[in-house]
Amino acid sequence: MKNEVQNKDRQSEKLPELLELFPLMEKLSDYLQKTGSLNGVKVGWHCHLTQLTLLTAEALVAGGAQLFLSECNPATSDIDAIKSIEKLGAKVFTGEDSPEKVLAFSPQLLTDTGFVLTEKFLAMPESRRPKSVLAGSEITTSGIEKVRRLTAEGKTLPLPVVNINAGLLKARIENFHGVGDGVVDLLRKITGRSLSGLNMVVLGYGPVGAGVAFHLRKEGGIVNVVDTDPVRRLIAQFDGFSVNDCLESLKSANIVVTATGKRKVIGKEHWQAVRDGAIFMNVGHWPDELDLENLNSLATHSVDFDFKTRRYSIPCDVKSEKKVYVIAEGNPANIVLLTGSIEPTLIHLTTESLCLSYLALNASKLANGEHLVPYEVEQLSSRLSLEALGA
Ligand SMILES: NC(=O)c1ccc[n+]([C@@H]2O[C@H](COP(=O)([O-])OP(=O)(O)OC[C@H]3O[C@@H](n4cnc5c(N)ncnc54)[C@H](O)[C@@H]3O)[C@@H](O)[C@H]2O)c1
């Protein structure tokens, strides 16, 4: 397949000019400095290395934490953000072996995205594991699935791990509103069009997919939900969405969003079924929800556009071709392109930071295994957020 590149020069992402209108990170910083809970605490942090991570790192460092960061997904890493985080005195590692490099610094607390850092820690022979590690936390659905798989296999977690994803704030604010709003923002930026009256298919009706469906409908989209779980399909039906067959709805889809956290949910038969001009994006954690290997093998030609969008040409019959657009090579598009309002992500990063503060004070009292994020942490995060909103 031939690939042309247009508009190669992509700008690095910028924070909003009037960030001061939502001073949540200042409030977090004040709180951490006042309590001193993270003073001198070494934190291993596996995360998206973005401008919003930088803001959080500033608050954590002001609160006395020593940070060691590893790269969660190279596609979401912002080089300017990395340089600024390093200027704070934090160590930032990129590349596949970055979690191992973080562990070599003997962190006391691990805070994870996708349970990658903690998994590397667990994979080390017991004699070589850093003894410093007291506890960890995990923020993603996909990471928590790994924790549960371990338990199902009869293995025990040799440390307490707080499940931030199961908290009310992560599910309702970040997963639901944050991602949904980000998808709408991204589609407007890319197409410049109104979304009213366009046919949309959302795959996966967990908190993330439900939020995407809600926000797309708010913009006038005609949304069809696809989910393999009948419980989620029933909920979608009662939320007022149609729940038709996937292949059938793809035939008329203008926009397709995957939010399942599963691999290759869109494959050959889907690429073949979809209508000409359809835009695909993934917002699930793993980059391979869309089977792009397969799309590459079907396509005769592809062209790169701005906003990390690639157009593929697929033969339909002997004479004609159809166009299919894929955003951010299947990586979580709202994170790669930093779209959507900043509040949900900053609120979630605040909860993650306050969870570290909680663990620094309480890790020794917690039993090993999974713990639900304490409600007091969510209440504190909400209080600071409401203050920042001026509410
Ligand atoms: N992009 C972001 O900013 C962001 C933010 C939070 C979470 N996430 C990620 O989004 C993903 C979804 O999160 P969630 O909390 O909604 O997860 P969830 O597990 O609650 O929901 C996923 C849904 O997908 C359904 N599903 C699984 N396979 C399917 C298939 N082949 N076709 C259709 N449906 C299928 C499941 O039945 C389930 O209802 C996870 O990978 C999570 O880590 C992304």
The ligand as an SDF file (V2000), in Angstrom:
LIG
                    3D

 44 48  0  0  0  0  0  0  0  0999 V2000
   -9.8140    7.6490   26.1800 N   0  0  0  0  0  0  0  0  0  0  0  0
   -9.8920    7.9380   27.4580 C   0  0  0  0  0  0  0  0  0  0  0  0
   -9.6600    9.0760   27.8690 O   0  0  0  0  0  0  0  0  0  0  0  0
  -10.3290    6.8660   28.4260 C   0  0  0  0  0  0  0  0  0  0  0  0
  -10.7330    7.2350   29.7190 C   0  0  0  0  0  0  0  0  0  0  0  0
  -11.1660    6.2190   30.5800 C   0  0  0  0  0  0  0  0  0  0  0  0
  -11.1700    4.8990   30.1740 C   0  0  0  0  0  0  0  0  0  0  0  0
  -10.7220    4.5720   28.9180 N   0  0  0  0  0  0  0  0  0  0  0  0
  -10.7400    3.1920   28.4110 C   0  0  0  0  0  0  0  0  0  0  0  0
  -11.9720    2.9860   27.7000 O   0  0  0  0  0  0  0  0  0  0  0  0
  -12.2830    1.5750   27.6690 C   0  0  0  0  0  0  0  0  0  0  0  0
  -13.7330    1.3620   28.1140 C   0  0  0  0  0  0  0  0  0  0  0  0
  -13.8580    1.7450   29.4690 O   0  0  0  0  0  0  0  0  0  0  0  0
  -15.2210    1.4110   30.2730 P   0  0  0  0  0  0  0  0  0  0  0  0
  -14.9680    1.8240   31.6770 O   0  0  0  0  0  0  0  0  0  0  0  0
  -16.4080    1.9190   29.5780 O   0  0  0  0  0  0  0  0  0  0  0  0
  -15.1670   -0.1970   30.1610 O   0  0  0  0  0  0  0  0  0  0  0  0
  -16.2790   -1.3170   30.4290 P   0  0  0  0  0  0  0  0  0  0  0  0
  -15.5230   -2.6070   30.4850 O   0  0  0  0  0  0  0  0  0  0  0  0
  -17.1610   -0.9410   31.5600 O   0  0  0  0  0  0  0  0  0  0  0  0
  -17.1720   -1.2910   29.0950 O   0  0  0  0  0  0  0  0  0  0  0  0
  -16.7510   -1.8540   27.8900 C   0  0  0  0  0  0  0  0  0  0  0  0
  -17.9720   -2.4140   27.1870 C   0  0  0  0  0  0  0  0  0  0  0  0
  -17.5580   -2.9450   25.9110 O   0  0  0  0  0  0  0  0  0  0  0  0
  -18.3280   -4.1230   25.6650 C   0  0  0  0  0  0  0  0  0  0  0  0
  -17.6480   -4.9370   24.6530 N   0  0  0  0  0  0  0  0  0  0  0  0
  -16.6090   -5.7890   24.8120 C   0  0  0  0  0  0  0  0  0  0  0  0
  -16.2680   -6.3380   23.6280 N   0  0  0  0  0  0  0  0  0  0  0  0
  -17.1060   -5.8070   22.6970 C   0  0  0  0  0  0  0  0  0  0  0  0
  -17.2500   -5.9740   21.2950 C   0  0  0  0  0  0  0  0  0  0  0  0
  -16.4590   -6.7920   20.6060 N   0  0  0  0  0  0  0  0  0  0  0  0
  -18.2020   -5.2590   20.6630 N   0  0  0  0  0  0  0  0  0  0  0  0
  -19.0310   -4.4350   21.3560 C   0  0  0  0  0  0  0  0  0  0  0  0
  -18.9420   -4.2530   22.6900 N   0  0  0  0  0  0  0  0  0  0  0  0
  -17.9850   -4.9310   23.3470 C   0  0  0  0  0  0  0  0  0  0  0  0
  -18.4300   -4.7770   27.0230 C   0  0  0  0  0  0  0  0  0  0  0  0
  -19.5230   -5.6850   27.0640 O   0  0  0  0  0  0  0  0  0  0  0  0
  -18.6410   -3.5670   27.9310 C   0  0  0  0  0  0  0  0  0  0  0  0
  -20.0150   -3.2840   28.1150 O   0  0  0  0  0  0  0  0  0  0  0  0
  -11.2560    0.9120   28.5750 C   0  0  0  0  0  0  0  0  0  0  0  0
  -10.2040    0.3980   27.7740 O   0  0  0  0  0  0  0  0  0  0  0  0
  -10.7360    2.0750   29.4200 C   0  0  0  0  0  0  0  0  0  0  0  0
   -9.4330    1.8210   29.9480 O   0  0  0  0  0  0  0  0  0  0  0  0
  -10.3370    5.5340   28.0490 C   0  0  0  0  0  0  0  0  0  0  0  0
  1  2  1  0
  2  3  2  0
  2  4  1  0
  4  5  1  0
  4 44  2  0
  5  6  2  0
  6  7  1  0
  7  8  2  0
  8  9  1  0
  8 44  1  0
  9 10  1  0
  9 42  1  0
 10 11  1  0
 11 12  1  0
 11 40  1  0
 12 13  1  0
 13 14  1  0
 14 15  2  0
 14 16  1  0
 14 17  1  0
 17 18  1  0
 18 19  2  0
 18 20  1  0
 18 21  1  0
 21 22  1  0
 22 23  1  0
 23 24  1  0
 23 38  1  0
 24 25  1  0
 25 26  1  0
 25 36  1  0
 26 27  1  0
 26 35  1  0
 27 28  2  0
 28 29  1  0
 29 30  1  0
 29 35  2  0
 30 31  1  0
 30 32  2  0
 32 33  1  0
 33 34  2  0
 34 35  1  0
 36 37  1  0
 36 38  1  0
 38 39  1  0
 40 41  1  0
 40 42  1  0
 42 43  1  0
M  CHG  2   8   1  16  -1
M  END
$$$$
